[in-house]
Amino acid sequence: MASAYQEQCCSICTLQHITNKADEWCPECDEYLCSSCKTHHKLAKSSRKHKTFEMSDLKELPTFVSAIKLECDTHHENYEYFCPKHEIPICVICAKEHTSCGTFTILRKLEDTKTSTTMIKLEQNVKDIQQNLEIFLQNRRSNLSNLKGQHESCRQKVKEIRLEINQHLDKLEKIVNDEIDTTYTKHKLQVEQRVDDLSGRETRMNTIQNNIEKIKDHASEIQIFLSIQSIQNNLKEEESQLVTIGKEKLREIELSFLPALSCTSDIKQASFGEIKINTKPADISFVRQDGSEAQLVMPGIHTKDIDGISLTKKNSITFPTYMGNTSIEGCCSNDDGIIFQL
């Protein structure tokens, strides 16, 4: 799009060395139009069916949408098609180099992109990620709350033991309390970092959601179509990372205290006890609206490579034929059930 709306003078007047403020933009012509030129534009046979957009609408578009180019950098021709293999817009000249890429989408014939199945799925994908982010955040915040309670519980156990023993355990009490605080702070920081990461992702998803609404309200059909491709790529990466986080990163961290003293009679101990951290996967996973979970290979499961497979001869059979005894070394069958002997 011409200068991403920074140059808001009429394109046609500019060619005549006249400066007039643009009122509309035509995506078909990729030109700005002033009040006078837009009238001629709407009356001209070649452009009367073109859909134009008010400048106020263009300013509402996200930056990445307004930066979409509608002209080929190489051939300086308008984009006419979308290549499904390379996922890029191409001009008529570029199309000659993409003849084996499959059926092109004709950009100039795009209609109802706002309500297309792709747009619906895109919006649903955003909602899925937002909903799962909220669930993940609730899980982490709950873990923080539990950690706080467990932290206080551990300290209380230390105090109860301390009341049953004499003065010389003051030093040990300080040591174990410091260890509890250090351990708690360390793992609390880990959970908070994950909360910050998920909050950042939630913010990005909200931005994408807002961008989609703006695109649907103010963008042209071509802009919507091309924007969908860009957003889909971002969502694929976001969803992939979120699935991994759900499977591998959301470890339920539990803080507990295990006393080393079996009774108060033996107070000659090196420590009050040990700090135990129990980390386990959270009982949640990434769930889509249709109820299916994103599939991920579980850690620790190793697949075999074909190069690591060896064959062992179990038996051999010899069948009499008109040529004498023939040894069959192997056989295979095709999709029709015909067996070939080797």
C-alpha positions, 0 to 999 in steps of 0.5 A, spaced: 500 500 500 502 506 498 507 509 503 502 505 508 498 512 509 504 516 510 503 520 504 495 522 504 495 527 497 491 525 491 495 520 487 492 523 480 493 530 482 500 529 484 502 526 477 499 533 475 504 536 480 498 538 484 497 537 491 490 535 494 488 532 500 486 525 499 479 523 501 479 515 499 484 510 497 482 505 492 485 498 493 484 496 486 488 501 483 493 502 489 491 510 489 489 515 493 483 520 491 481 527 492 474 529 492 474 531 485 478 525 482 474 520 486 468 522 483 471 521 476 474 514 479 466 512 480 464 514 473 469 511 469 468 504 466 474 501 468 473 503 475 466 504 477 466 497 480 472 498 485 470 499 492 474 505 495 475 506 503 475 512 507 482 515 510 479 514 517 478 507 515 485 506 513 488 509 519 484 504 524 488 498 520 494 494 524 501 497 522 502 490 519 496 490 515 497 497 512 504 495 510 502 490 506 504 491 499 499 490 493 504 490 487 510 485 485 517 488 487 520 484 482 515 486 476 512 492 478 505 489 477 499 488 481 498 482 485 493 478 481 494 471 485 496 467 491 500 461 491 498 456 495 505 452 495 509 458 497 503 462 501 505 468 497 501 473 493 504 473 485 503 477 479 501 475 472 509 474 470 510 471 477 505 466 475 509 463 470 514 461 475 509 457 479 505 453 474 506 447 478 504 450 485 497 448 485 491 452 484 491 459 485 487 464 489 484 469 484 485 475 489 481 480 485 475 475 485 475 475 493 468 476 496 466 475 503 473 474 506 470 477 513 465 471 514 469 466 510 471 459 514 478 461 514 476 467 518 472 463 522 477 458 524 482 464 525 478 467 530 476 461 534 483 459 534 485 466 537 479 464 542 482 457 544 489 460 545 486 466 550 481 461 554 487 456 555 492 462 557 486 464 562 486 456 564 494 456 565 494 463 568 489 460 574 493 454 575 500 458 576 496 463 580 493 457 584 500 454 585 503 461 588 497 461 593 498 454 595 506 455 595 505 461 600 500 456 604 505 450 604 511 455 606 507 458 612 506 450 614 513 448 613 515 454 618 510 452 623 513 445 623 520 448 624 517 452 630 513 446 633 519 442 633 523 448 636 519 449 642 521 441 644 528 442 644 533 447 647 537 453 646 543 450 642 538 449 636 537 456 635 542 456 630 539 450 626 533 453 626 536 459 622 539 455 617 533 451 616 528 457 615 533 460 611 533 454 606 526 454 606 525 461 604 531 461 599 527 454 596 521 458 596 523 464 593 527 460 587 521 456 585 516 462 587 520 466 582 520 460 577 512 460 577 512 468 577 516 468 570 511 463 567 505 467 569 509 473 566 510 469 560 503 467 559 501 474 561 505 476 555 502 471 551 495 473 553 496 480 551 499 478 544 492 474 543 488 480 545 492 484 540 491 479 535 483 479 537 483 487 536 487 487 530 482 482 527 476 486 529 479 492 526 481 488 519 474 486 519 471 493 519 476 497 515 480 492 511 479 491 503 478 483 501 485 483 499 488 485 505 483 481 510 485 475 506 493 476 506 492 478 513 489 472 515 495 468 512 500 472 517 496 471 523 495 464 522 503 463 521 503 467 528 498 463 531 501 456 529 507 458 532 504 461 539 499 455 539 505 450 538 509 454 544 503 454 548 502 446 547 509 445 549 508 449 555 502 445 557 505 439 557 512 440 559 513 447 563 507 447 567 510 443 573 506 443 579 511 445 585 509 443 592 513 445 598 514 441 604 518 440 610 520 433 613 523 433 620 529 429 621 528 429 629 524 422 631 523 425 638 525 430 642 530 426 646 535 426 641 537 433 640 544 432 637 542 433 630 546 436 624 539 439 621 532 440 623 530 436 616 530 437 609 526 441 604 523 437 599 520 440 593 515 435 589 514 437 582 509 434 577 505 436 571 499 440 572 493 436 571 491 441 565 492 441 557 491 445 551 484 444 549 481 446 543 473 448 542 472 442 539 474 438 545 480 435 541 487 436 545 493 438 541 497 432 540 504 432 542 510 427 543 511 425 550 518 426 553 522 420 554 518 416 548 524 415 543 522 412 536 526 407 532 530 409 526 529 405 520 537 404 520 537 401 527 532 395 525 536 389 523 532 383 520 533 376 523 532 369 519 527 365 522 526 360 517 526 358 509 522 354 505 523 350 498 518 349 493 518 344 488 517 347 481 518 345 473 525 348 474 527 344 480 527 346 487 527 353 488 528 357 494 524 363 496 528 368 499 522 373 501 515 376 498 511 382 499 504 383 497 500 389 493 494 393 495 490 388 491 493 382 495 497 379 490 503 376 493 510 377 489 515 371 491 523 373 491 
